[in-house]
Amino acid sequence: MSGPDGVLSVKGLLRLDGDRQWFDRDSAADWMLSYWRGKCRGPALPGRRDIDMVEIRPDILPDLFLIDIARGGDRERYRYRLIGTRMAELADHDPTGSHVDEFIDPSRIAEMHAWLDRVVAEPAPWLYSAPLAFKHRDWKWSWRLSLPLSGDGKTVDMLLLHYTLGVLPPASI
């Protein structure tokens, strides 16, 4: 399976820089990336107040997550603010309000934090490919488009995530 630059990409993290077409036109991931970019204010990141769920295509909503970032202590904590209905069904319940490390498979916590920490540290759209980290659901592969949000335009305080399920190269999502 090859990624956007022909690089073998089975599991990993890819920063989506520039105006390059990363996904098939009209795909859910392409639409979400374009929507997020349209909400950016110059170099400033969009904030949660800029994202209007009514504007988002209805077929995309079941695959969205909003994750709050709580700072303090020795590391960031990530809490599910919103989980799309398709994702909640796959997880067997809705983890809204739970922290990521309370909900996912314990063996995947370090991996999940590394991915989320990277998106927060280097605010840009990122694509992450890996099996779902839901407990007892790691058989389902996913592509996760991670879109940082910021109340002040610089400091990431929330992540908007879009999941695409299946084993597909990024160019086919």
Sine and cosine of phi, psi and omega as CSV:
sin_phi,cos_phi,sin_psi,cos_psi,sin_omega,cos_omega
0.00,0.00,0.79,-0.61,-0.04,-1.00
-0.93,-0.38,0.52,-0.86,0.02,-1.00
-1.00,0.06,-0.16,-0.99,-0.08,-1.00
-0.85,0.52,-0.45,0.90,-0.02,-1.00
-0.96,-0.27,0.30,0.95,-0.01,-1.00
0.98,0.20,0.08,1.00,-0.01,-1.00
-0.98,0.18,0.69,-0.72,0.04,-1.00
-0.86,0.50,0.84,-0.54,-0.08,-1.00
-0.69,-0.73,0.97,-0.23,0.03,-1.00
-0.96,-0.29,-0.68,0.74,0.02,-1.00
-0.55,-0.83,0.80,-0.60,0.02,-1.00
0.25,-0.97,-0.15,-0.99,-0.11,-0.99
-0.81,-0.58,0.75,-0.67,-0.05,-1.00
-0.75,-0.66,0.83,-0.56,0.05,-1.00
-0.99,0.16,0.77,-0.64,-0.06,-1.00
-0.99,-0.15,1.00,0.08,-0.03,-1.00
-1.00,-0.01,0.35,-0.94,0.13,-0.99
0.95,0.30,-0.15,-0.99,-0.04,-1.00
-0.99,-0.12,0.19,0.98,-0.03,-1.00
-0.84,0.55,0.57,-0.82,0.10,-0.99
-0.98,0.21,0.94,-0.33,-0.07,-1.00
-1.00,-0.07,-0.43,0.90,-0.10,-0.99
-0.78,-0.62,0.27,-0.96,0.11,-0.99
-0.85,0.52,0.66,-0.75,0.05,-1.00
-0.85,0.53,0.61,-0.79,0.02,-1.00
0.95,0.32,0.05,1.00,0.11,-0.99
-0.95,0.31,0.31,-0.95,0.01,-1.00
-0.87,0.48,-0.68,0.74,-0.01,-1.00
-0.91,0.42,-0.66,0.75,0.05,-1.00
-0.88,0.47,-0.69,0.72,0.00,-1.00
-0.89,0.46,-0.72,0.70,-0.01,-1.00
-0.90,0.44,-0.68,0.74,0.02,-1.00
-0.89,0.46,-0.69,0.72,0.03,-1.00
-0.90,0.43,-0.66,0.75,0.02,-1.00
-0.87,0.50,-0.76,0.65,-0.01,-1.00
-0.87,0.49,-0.74,0.68,0.01,-1.00
-0.87,0.50,-0.59,0.80,0.03,-1.00
-0.92,0.38,-0.34,0.94,0.02,-1.00
-1.00,-0.03,-0.21,0.98,0.04,-1.00
-0.91,0.41,0.60,-0.80,0.02,-1.00
-0.95,-0.32,1.00,0.07,-0.10,-1.00
0.90,0.43,-0.78,-0.63,0.02,-1.00
-0.99,0.17,-0.14,0.99,-0.03,-1.00
-0.98,0.21,0.65,-0.76,0.07,-1.00
-0.95,0.33,0.52,-0.86,0.13,-0.99
-0.95,0.32,0.39,-0.92,0.07,-1.00
-0.96,-0.29,0.11,-0.99,0.03,-1.00
-0.85,0.52,-0.58,0.81,-0.01,-1.00
-0.90,0.44,-0.35,0.94,0.00,-1.00
-1.00,0.10,-0.29,0.96,-0.06,-1.00
-1.00,-0.08,0.89,-0.45,-0.01,-1.00
-0.93,-0.37,0.93,-0.36,-0.05,-1.00
-0.86,0.51,-0.41,0.91,0.04,-1.00
-0.93,0.36,-0.45,0.89,0.01,-1.00
-0.99,0.17,-0.30,0.95,-0.08,-1.00
-0.99,0.15,0.68,-0.74,0.00,-1.00
-0.80,0.60,0.73,-0.68,-0.03,-1.00
-0.84,0.55,-0.53,0.85,-0.01,-1.00
-0.96,0.29,-0.23,0.97,-0.01,-1.00
-1.00,-0.03,-0.53,0.85,-0.10,-1.00
-0.79,0.61,-0.64,0.77,-0.02,-1.00
-0.90,0.43,-0.24,0.97,-0.07,-1.00
-0.94,-0.35,0.30,0.95,-0.02,-1.00
-0.98,-0.19,0.46,-0.89,0.16,-0.99
-0.75,-0.66,0.54,-0.84,0.29,-0.96
-0.87,-0.50,0.77,-0.64,-0.01,-1.00
-0.84,-0.55,0.84,-0.55,0.10,-1.00
-0.99,0.17,0.53,-0.85,0.05,-1.00
-0.91,-0.41,0.87,-0.49,0.04,-1.00
-0.96,-0.28,0.83,-0.55,0.01,-1.00
-0.98,-0.18,0.46,-0.89,-0.01,-1.00
0.73,-0.68,0.40,-0.92,-0.06,-1.00
0.97,0.25,-0.43,-0.90,-0.08,-1.00
-1.00,0.04,-0.18,0.98,0.04,-1.00
-0.32,-0.95,0.24,-0.97,0.07,-1.00
-0.92,0.39,0.49,-0.87,0.15,-0.99
-0.90,-0.43,0.62,-0.78,-0.04,-1.00
-0.90,-0.43,0.82,-0.58,-0.05,-1.00
-0.84,-0.54,0.73,-0.68,0.03,-1.00
-0.94,0.34,0.88,-0.47,0.08,-1.00
-1.00,-0.04,-0.59,0.81,-0.03,-1.00
-0.52,-0.86,0.67,-0.75,0.05,-1.00
-0.79,-0.61,0.78,-0.63,0.06,-1.00
-0.90,0.45,0.44,-0.90,-0.10,-0.99
-0.89,0.46,-0.62,0.78,0.01,-1.00
-0.91,0.42,-0.63,0.78,-0.01,-1.00
-0.94,0.34,-0.63,0.78,0.05,-1.00
-0.89,0.45,-0.62,0.78,0.05,-1.00
-0.89,0.45,-0.68,0.73,0.03,-1.00
-0.89,0.45,-0.56,0.83,-0.03,-1.00
-0.99,0.15,-0.16,0.99,-0.05,-1.00
0.97,0.25,-0.02,1.00,0.15,-0.99
-0.18,-0.98,0.20,-0.98,-0.02,-1.00
-1.00,-0.08,0.92,-0.39,-0.03,-1.00
-1.00,0.07,0.24,0.97,0.00,-1.00
-0.77,0.64,0.76,-0.66,-0.03,-1.00
1.00,-0.06,-0.30,0.96,0.02,-1.00
-0.99,0.12,0.44,-0.90,0.15,-0.99
-0.99,0.14,0.49,-0.87,-0.03,-1.00
-0.81,0.58,-0.70,0.71,-0.07,-1.00
-0.96,0.29,-0.16,0.99,0.10,-0.99
-1.00,0.02,-0.28,0.96,-0.18,-0.98
-0.94,-0.34,-0.57,0.82,-0.10,-0.99
-1.00,0.03,0.18,-0.98,0.03,-1.00
-0.86,0.52,0.80,-0.60,-0.04,-1.00
-0.82,0.58,-0.52,0.85,0.00,-1.00
-0.94,0.33,-0.20,0.98,-0.05,-1.00
-0.95,-0.30,0.00,1.00,-0.08,-1.00
-0.87,0.50,-0.74,0.67,-0.02,-1.00
-0.87,0.50,-0.69,0.73,0.02,-1.00
-0.88,0.47,-0.72,0.70,-0.01,-1.00
-0.90,0.44,-0.69,0.72,0.02,-1.00
-0.90,0.43,-0.63,0.78,0.02,-1.00
-0.87,0.49,-0.70,0.72,0.02,-1.00
-0.91,0.43,-0.78,0.63,-0.02,-1.00
-0.90,0.44,-0.66,0.75,0.03,-1.00
-0.86,0.50,-0.63,0.78,-0.01,-1.00
-0.91,0.42,-0.68,0.73,0.01,-1.00
-0.90,0.44,-0.62,0.79,0.01,-1.00
-0.94,0.34,-0.66,0.75,-0.04,-1.00
-0.95,0.32,-0.55,0.83,-0.02,-1.00
-0.83,-0.56,0.98,0.20,-0.14,-0.99
-0.89,0.46,0.95,-0.31,0.04,-1.00
-0.21,-0.98,0.26,-0.97,0.14,-0.99
-0.91,0.42,0.67,-0.74,0.02,-1.00
-0.75,-0.66,0.52,-0.85,0.12,-0.99
-0.89,-0.45,0.79,-0.61,-0.01,-1.00
-0.83,-0.55,0.77,-0.64,0.02,-1.00
-0.89,-0.46,0.77,-0.64,0.00,-1.00
-0.09,-1.00,0.26,-0.97,0.13,-0.99
-0.90,0.43,0.42,-0.91,0.10,-1.00
-0.84,0.55,0.55,-0.84,-0.01,-1.00
-0.98,-0.17,0.11,0.99,0.04,-1.00
-0.87,0.50,0.61,-0.80,0.06,-1.00
-0.83,0.55,0.76,-0.64,0.04,-1.00
0.90,0.43,0.37,0.93,-0.01,-1.00
-0.73,-0.68,0.35,0.94,-0.09,-1.00
-0.97,0.25,0.03,1.00,0.05,-1.00
-0.98,0.22,-0.27,0.96,-0.10,-0.99
-0.99,-0.16,0.91,-0.42,0.00,-1.00
-0.98,0.22,0.52,-0.85,0.03,-1.00
-0.56,-0.83,0.43,-0.90,0.19,-0.98
-0.94,-0.35,0.78,-0.62,-0.07,-1.00
-0.89,-0.46,0.91,-0.42,0.10,-1.00
-1.00,0.04,0.88,-0.47,-0.07,-1.00
-0.95,-0.30,0.86,-0.51,-0.07,-1.00
-0.85,-0.52,0.92,-0.39,-0.05,-1.00
-0.96,0.27,0.58,-0.82,0.07,-1.00
-0.83,-0.56,0.50,-0.87,-0.07,-1.00
-0.54,-0.84,0.76,-0.65,0.06,-1.00
-0.93,0.36,-0.51,0.86,-0.02,-1.00
-0.96,-0.27,0.07,1.00,0.02,-1.00
1.00,0.04,-0.18,0.98,-0.04,-1.00
-0.81,-0.59,-0.76,0.64,-0.09,-1.00
-1.00,0.06,0.86,-0.50,-0.03,-1.00
-0.95,0.32,0.84,-0.55,0.02,-1.00
-0.85,-0.53,-0.07,1.00,0.01,-1.00
-0.38,-0.93,0.45,-0.89,0.08,-1.00
-0.85,-0.53,0.69,-0.72,0.14,-0.99
-0.97,-0.26,0.87,-0.50,-0.06,-1.00
-0.88,-0.47,0.66,-0.76,0.13,-0.99
-0.87,-0.50,0.80,-0.60,0.00,-1.00
-0.97,-0.23,0.69,-0.72,0.18,-0.98
-0.87,-0.49,0.83,-0.55,-0.05,-1.00
-1.00,-0.04,0.54,-0.84,0.04,-1.00
0.88,-0.48,0.20,-0.98,0.00,-1.00
-0.98,-0.20,1.00,0.03,-0.01,-1.00
-0.75,-0.66,0.61,-0.79,0.10,-0.99
-0.93,0.38,0.46,-0.89,-0.04,-1.00
-0.79,0.62,-0.58,0.82,-0.04,-1.00
-0.92,0.39,-0.24,0.97,-0.02,-1.00
-0.97,-0.26,-0.03,1.00,-0.04,-1.00
-0.93,0.37,0.00,0.00,0.00,0.00
